[in-house]
Amino acid sequence: MCCGIIVYSPMKYYGMNELGKHLGVAGLGRLGHIVVKIGKAFGLKVTVIITSPKKEDEAITKLGADAFVLSSDLAKLKATVNTMDYIIDTIAAVHPLALLLNLLKMDGKLITVGLPEKPLDLPVFPLVLGSLLEEVTSEA
């Protein structure tokens, strides 16, 4: 119940119940599972963004996600740049926000519900210039 309200509340607050909008879900733990299910119930196109290829079957077959993108797959990442209306970040570890921001459309929303112990890094210069994917991939 607690996980449900943690993700449902911001989804309703930010209007993530418009049919046909595109929702990215970063991470597929407890919160991520619930985001996928609620997103599909709202009629959203749902893409899971994750580091583990082992969770693809779970995301697509069991939870009903429409797409699955590995954060290490540069070709798939480039194909999803500027395609998402919303991303809910459920990752509780330190990770690059630049990668997620690059996937959002203009005026898209990134909502973080995962709580990393350390602050997340946000490179402002590439954010302003619109070259976030290059910044993230050059760090790897």
N, C-alpha and C positions, 0 to 999 in steps of 0.2 A: 504494500500500500504506500509506504514512504517513497520508494523509487518511482512509483506511478505519479505522485503529485509533484515530485521534483522535476519531472520532464513535462507533464501535462500542463502545469501552470504557465511556464514560459511559452509553450506552444500556443496556448489560447491567448495569452497576453500579446504576443507578437503576430497574431493572425495567421497562424500556420494551419488553418483549416480550409483554405481555398482550394477547391478541386483543381488538379492538374499542375499545381506548383511543384517545384523540385526541391526536395529536402536531402541534404547530406547528413550522414550520421558518422561522426568520427569516434571510433571505438565500438566494440561489440561485447561489452561486459553486461552486467545487470541493467544499468541505465540504457545502454545502447539497444538491448533487446526490446525494451519497452518503447523506446523512441520509434523503432522500426514498426512495431505493431500499431501504435497510435497513429503514426504517419500514414500507414496504409489504410487504417480505419477512416482517416480524414480525407482520403482520396488523393494523397500526394504521391508523386513519383519519388521513390526512396533509393538513394545510393549509399552503400556502406563504404566508408574509407577506413582502411585498417592496414596494419603491418604484417599480419599473419595470413598466408594463403590457405591455411588449414581451416579457416572459418568461412570460406566461400560457400560451401554446401549448406551450412547452417543458416547463413544470411539469406541465401536465395530460396532454398527448398523449404526449410523449416519456418523461417520468419516471413517470407514473402517479399523480400527486397527486390527491386527491379534491376539493380546493378551492383557490382562489387568492384572496387578499385583498390589495388595495393598502393600504398604510399611510396613504394620503391619502384613502381612500374611507370617510368617516365612517359612512355607513349600514351598510356591510358590517362595519366594525369593531364597531359597536354590536351587530350581530347575532351576533358571535362572542365577546362578553364572557362570561366565566365558562364557556367550553365546552371548554377544552383541559386535558388531564391533564398534558402536558409541552410545553415549548417548548425547542428547541435553537437557540441564538442563534449563528449562524455569521458575523455581520457584523463586519468588521475595521475599521470606521470608527466614529467617535463617533456615538451615536444614543440616543434616549430609551428607557430601560428601562421606564418607567412604562407605556408603550403595551403592551408585551409582558406585563407582570405583570397588567394588567387583563383579559387574555384567558384567564388561568389559572383553573381551578376552585379551590375551597378546597382547600388542601393540595397544589396543583399544583406542579410543579418547573420552574424555569428554569435551564437549563444553558448556560453561555457557553463556546464553544470558539473564537470569533473573538477576535482580540487587537488591539483598538484601541490606538493609540499613547498616547492620553490617557485618564485615568480617566472612567468613565461616571457620569453624574449620576443619583442616585436620590432623588426627593423623598419624604421619609419621611412628612410630614404627610398628604398625600392617600392614601398607601399605607395608613395607619392608618384613615382615614375611608372608604376604598373608592371614592374619586372620581378615580381615576387617568386615565381617558379624558378627563374634562373638563379636567384639568390639562394634559395633552399637547396637546389641541386648542386650548386658550386660548393656548398658547405659539406656535402657528403663525401 
